[in-house]
Amino acid sequence: MTELRTILPGALKEILRKHLAWLNDDPEGEKANLRHANLRHANLRHADLSYADLDMSVFPLWCGSLGIKVDIRLSAQIAYHFCRFETDDEEVKAAQQAIKTLANKFHRIGNDVEEIP
């Protein structure tokens, strides 16, 4: 298994700045490569992560990730993982059913995931 990369706050800020420039077709911009990045404590609040490579990264599930902008790939990937949770809670099961169509779009994007029945 590949080790997670640690990205210091200043470097992350620069990656996000360049990514935003890339999204705006600025020749100085660069698509964000956050593959295998440990973002657990990163403050991504209001960052635009559309089309960024976040595969195999540790995504923050705290207030530092609120308000980020994402594309369908990341949305479907997060929905897919949520739908694969095993639960006895009927409210969670209903939520999983409600987003199953979105979650299965990740199945069509990824190459090692199964469609959710």
Short mmCIF file of the C-alpha atoms (twelve columns), coordinates in Angstrom:
data_MODEL
# 
_entry.id   MODEL 
# 
loop_
_atom_site.group_PDB 
_atom_site.id 
_atom_site.type_symbol 
_atom_site.label_atom_id 
_atom_site.label_alt_id 
_atom_site.label_comp_id 
_atom_site.label_asym_id 
_atom_site.label_seq_id 
_atom_site.Cartn_x 
_atom_site.Cartn_y 
_atom_site.Cartn_z 
_atom_site.pdbx_PDB_model_num 
ATOM 1   C CA . MET A 1   0.000   0.000  0.000   1 
ATOM 2   C CA . THR A 2   1.287   3.466  -0.881  1 
ATOM 3   C CA . GLU A 3   2.155   5.700  2.032   1 
ATOM 4   C CA . LEU A 4   0.113   8.872  2.448   1 
ATOM 5   C CA . ARG A 5   1.769   12.144 1.531   1 
ATOM 6   C CA . THR A 6   1.803   14.938 4.076   1 
ATOM 7   C CA . ILE A 7   1.144   18.324 2.517   1 
ATOM 8   C CA . LEU A 8   1.996   21.331 4.627   1 
ATOM 9   C CA . PRO A 9   -0.627  24.129 4.859   1 
ATOM 10  C CA . GLY A 10  1.422   26.588 2.756   1 
ATOM 11  C CA . ALA A 11  1.989   24.011 0.030   1 
ATOM 12  C CA . LEU A 12  -1.700  23.063 0.037   1 
ATOM 13  C CA . LYS A 13  -2.687  26.706 -0.315  1 
ATOM 14  C CA . GLU A 14  -0.410  26.986 -3.359  1 
ATOM 15  C CA . ILE A 15  -1.783  23.752 -4.884  1 
ATOM 16  C CA . LEU A 16  -5.339  25.061 -4.468  1 
ATOM 17  C CA . ARG A 17  -4.385  28.469 -5.909  1 
ATOM 18  C CA . LYS A 18  -2.845  26.838 -8.992  1 
ATOM 19  C CA . HIS A 19  -5.817  24.496 -9.333  1 
ATOM 20  C CA . LEU A 20  -8.259  27.392 -9.329  1 
ATOM 21  C CA . ALA A 21  -6.129  29.080 -12.000 1 
ATOM 22  C CA . TRP A 22  -6.213  25.825 -14.016 1 
ATOM 23  C CA . LEU A 23  -10.009 25.686 -13.705 1 
ATOM 24  C CA . ASN A 24  -10.100 29.235 -15.085 1 
ATOM 25  C CA . ASP A 25  -7.889  28.275 -18.076 1 
ATOM 26  C CA . ASP A 26  -4.963  30.320 -16.771 1 
ATOM 27  C CA . PRO A 27  -1.749  29.050 -18.431 1 
ATOM 28  C CA . GLU A 28  0.004   29.409 -15.047 1 
ATOM 29  C CA . GLY A 29  -2.510  27.000 -13.503 1 
ATOM 30  C CA . GLU A 30  -2.073  23.334 -12.748 1 
ATOM 31  C CA . LYS A 31  -4.599  20.601 -11.990 1 
ATOM 32  C CA . ALA A 32  -4.389  19.611 -8.320  1 
ATOM 33  C CA . ASN A 33  -2.805  16.240 -7.675  1 
ATOM 34  C CA . LEU A 34  -3.804  15.283 -4.151  1 
ATOM 35  C CA . ARG A 35  -3.579  11.548 -4.799  1 
ATOM 36  C CA . HIS A 36  -2.473  9.692  -1.653  1 
ATOM 37  C CA . ALA A 37  -2.520  12.967 0.307   1 
ATOM 38  C CA . ASN A 38  -3.280  12.998 4.002   1 
ATOM 39  C CA . LEU A 39  -5.862  15.799 4.152   1 
ATOM 40  C CA . ARG A 40  -7.294  14.753 7.511   1 
ATOM 41  C CA . HIS A 41  -6.440  18.043 9.236   1 
ATOM 42  C CA . ALA A 42  -6.451  20.225 6.115   1 
ATOM 43  C CA . ASN A 43  -8.650  23.290 5.980   1 
ATOM 44  C CA . LEU A 44  -10.341 23.018 2.597   1 
ATOM 45  C CA . ARG A 45  -13.252 25.270 3.476   1 
ATOM 46  C CA . HIS A 46  -14.661 26.839 0.290   1 
ATOM 47  C CA . ALA A 47  -11.915 25.342 -1.900  1 
ATOM 48  C CA . ASP A 48  -12.855 24.389 -5.458  1 
ATOM 49  C CA . LEU A 49  -11.806 20.759 -5.833  1 
ATOM 50  C CA . SER A 50  -13.631 20.181 -9.123  1 
ATOM 51  C CA . TYR A 51  -11.635 17.718 -11.234 1 
ATOM 52  C CA . ALA A 52  -8.823  17.503 -8.651  1 
ATOM 53  C CA . ASP A 53  -7.248  14.072 -8.259  1 
ATOM 54  C CA . LEU A 54  -8.178  12.959 -4.737  1 
ATOM 55  C CA . ASP A 55  -7.920  9.205  -5.288  1 
ATOM 56  C CA . MET A 56  -6.645  7.282  -2.294  1 
ATOM 57  C CA . SER A 57  -6.428  10.442 -0.198  1 
ATOM 58  C CA . VAL A 58  -7.652  10.864 3.347   1 
ATOM 59  C CA . PHE A 59  -10.513 13.321 3.025   1 
ATOM 60  C CA . PRO A 60  -11.367 15.568 6.002   1 
ATOM 61  C CA . LEU A 61  -14.710 14.918 7.642   1 
ATOM 62  C CA . TRP A 62  -14.708 17.951 9.907   1 
ATOM 63  C CA . CYS A 63  -15.805 21.564 9.462   1 
ATOM 64  C CA . GLY A 64  -12.650 22.285 7.444   1 
ATOM 65  C CA . SER A 65  -14.248 20.576 4.468   1 
ATOM 66  C CA . LEU A 66  -17.544 22.463 4.549   1 
ATOM 67  C CA . GLY A 67  -18.435 24.560 1.541   1 
ATOM 68  C CA . ILE A 68  -15.979 22.956 -0.884  1 
ATOM 69  C CA . LYS A 69  -16.938 22.804 -4.536  1 
ATOM 70  C CA . VAL A 70  -16.729 19.353 -6.119  1 
ATOM 71  C CA . ASP A 71  -17.484 17.674 -9.420  1 
ATOM 72  C CA . ILE A 72  -19.710 14.662 -10.040 1 
ATOM 73  C CA . ARG A 73  -16.830 12.211 -9.719  1 
ATOM 74  C CA . LEU A 74  -16.059 13.107 -6.098  1 
ATOM 75  C CA . SER A 75  -19.752 13.458 -5.256  1 
ATOM 76  C CA . ALA A 76  -20.476 9.992  -6.653  1 
ATOM 77  C CA . GLN A 77  -17.424 8.509  -4.934  1 
ATOM 78  C CA . ILE A 78  -18.469 9.817  -1.512  1 
ATOM 79  C CA . ALA A 79  -22.070 8.722  -2.133  1 
ATOM 80  C CA . TYR A 80  -20.832 5.274  -3.173  1 
ATOM 81  C CA . HIS A 81  -18.858 4.829  0.031   1 
ATOM 82  C CA . PHE A 82  -21.808 6.026  2.108   1 
ATOM 83  C CA . CYS A 83  -24.090 3.543  0.338   1 
ATOM 84  C CA . ARG A 84  -21.671 0.698  1.099   1 
ATOM 85  C CA . PHE A 85  -21.939 1.234  4.877   1 
ATOM 86  C CA . GLU A 86  -23.708 -1.613 6.642   1 
ATOM 87  C CA . THR A 87  -26.345 -0.308 9.014   1 
ATOM 88  C CA . ASP A 88  -29.466 -1.366 10.878  1 
ATOM 89  C CA . ASP A 89  -30.766 2.209  11.020  1 
ATOM 90  C CA . GLU A 90  -33.819 2.645  8.785   1 
ATOM 91  C CA . GLU A 91  -33.196 6.371  8.277   1 
ATOM 92  C CA . VAL A 92  -29.673 5.690  7.000   1 
ATOM 93  C CA . LYS A 93  -30.981 2.896  4.756   1 
ATOM 94  C CA . ALA A 94  -33.541 5.301  3.274   1 
ATOM 95  C CA . ALA A 95  -30.823 7.892  2.632   1 
ATOM 96  C CA . GLN A 96  -28.672 5.238  0.951   1 
ATOM 97  C CA . GLN A 97  -31.563 4.293  -1.330  1 
ATOM 98  C CA . ALA A 98  -32.207 7.956  -2.150  1 
ATOM 99  C CA . ILE A 99  -28.660 8.506  -3.452  1 
ATOM 100 C CA . LYS A 100 -28.041 5.089  -5.016  1 
ATOM 101 C CA . THR A 101 -28.376 6.415  -8.580  1 
ATOM 102 C CA . LEU A 102 -25.673 9.015  -7.947  1 
ATOM 103 C CA . ALA A 103 -23.506 6.462  -6.135  1 
ATOM 104 C CA . ASN A 104 -23.661 4.068  -9.085  1 
ATOM 105 C CA . LYS A 105 -22.254 6.759  -11.373 1 
ATOM 106 C CA . PHE A 106 -18.986 6.170  -9.508  1 
ATOM 107 C CA . HIS A 107 -19.261 2.511  -10.495 1 
ATOM 108 C CA . ARG A 108 -19.164 3.601  -14.124 1 
ATOM 109 C CA . ILE A 109 -16.159 5.845  -13.451 1 
ATOM 110 C CA . GLY A 110 -14.095 3.554  -11.224 1 
ATOM 111 C CA . ASN A 111 -12.698 0.256  -12.404 1 
ATOM 112 C CA . ASP A 112 -12.614 -1.754 -9.181  1 
ATOM 113 C CA . VAL A 113 -16.052 -1.097 -7.672  1 
ATOM 114 C CA . GLU A 114 -19.318 -2.980 -8.028  1 
ATOM 115 C CA . GLU A 115 -22.657 -1.443 -8.856  1 
ATOM 116 C CA . ILE A 116 -24.952 -1.113 -5.852  1 
ATOM 117 C CA . PRO A 117 -28.049 -3.258 -6.462  1 
# 
